[in-house]
């Protein structure tokens, strides 16, 4: 779900909807034949690719700066732990 992904990444659902509209983020519409309402789901591969593009791509600094401070601190702690061979 877009709302779950938005929460995990610390961005708005509107931002992710814009990314879908621009073709940056791929979603699957699971809407049934009789339904008039879309039911978007994000394939795991799309989620991974989206995150990796932001972490390793040219927009890395901008993406990381937009994350909430507590999430950035958690990422730093996890990185240090992984460098020392510990599990966070």
N, C-alpha and C positions, 0 to 999 in steps of 0.2 A: 504494500500500500504506500502511496505517496506520503501520507501523513506520518507513517512510521519512519520512512526514510528521512523525511524532513527533520523529524525529532532527533534521530541519530546523528545527522550531519549538522544540526544547529542552523538550518536554513528554513525558509518559509515554504509552504506548499505551493504558493504562487510562483516562487522562484523555480521550483521543480517543474511546474506546469509550463512555464516559459521555456525551460530546457527541453521539454518534450516537444513543444511547438517548433522549436528551432532544430529539432532532430539530434540534439546532443545526448539525450537520454531516451532509450528505447523502452517502450512499455507494451504489454499485451492486453488487449481488450477482451475480457471474458464474458462480455454481454451475451445473453441468450437471444435466441431468435425472436422471442415474444417480448423482450424487454426493450424499453426505450432509453434506459439509463446505462451509461458505460460503467464497466467494472474493471479498472486498470490495475494490473499487477506488474511488478518489475522483476524480470528474470534475474537470477543471481549473477549471471555473466554480465548483464547490463549494469548492475549495481557495482560489481568489481571494476569493470572498465571505467565507469564514471568516476569512481573514487581514485583509481590509479592515474587517470588523466589529470586530475587535480593535484595529486601529490607529486607526480613526476613530470607533468607537462609544463609548458611555459607559464601557465597561470597559477603555478604552485604557491607562490608567495601571497598572491591575492586571495586564493582559496583558504590558506591557513590563517591569514589575518582575519578573515571573516568568521572563523569558528569561535564559539564562545570560549572565554578565558579558561573556565574549568575543564573544558574538553582538551584544550591545548596543553594544559598542565598534566592531564592524565596521559596524553600522548607522549609527552616528555618523559614522564615516569616509566611508562612502558618501554620506551626506547632505551633508557638507561638500564632498566632491568634486563632487557634482552642482550645488551652489550656485555653484561656481567654474567650472563647465563642463567639468570633467575627467571622465574615465572611471575608476572605481575599479580 
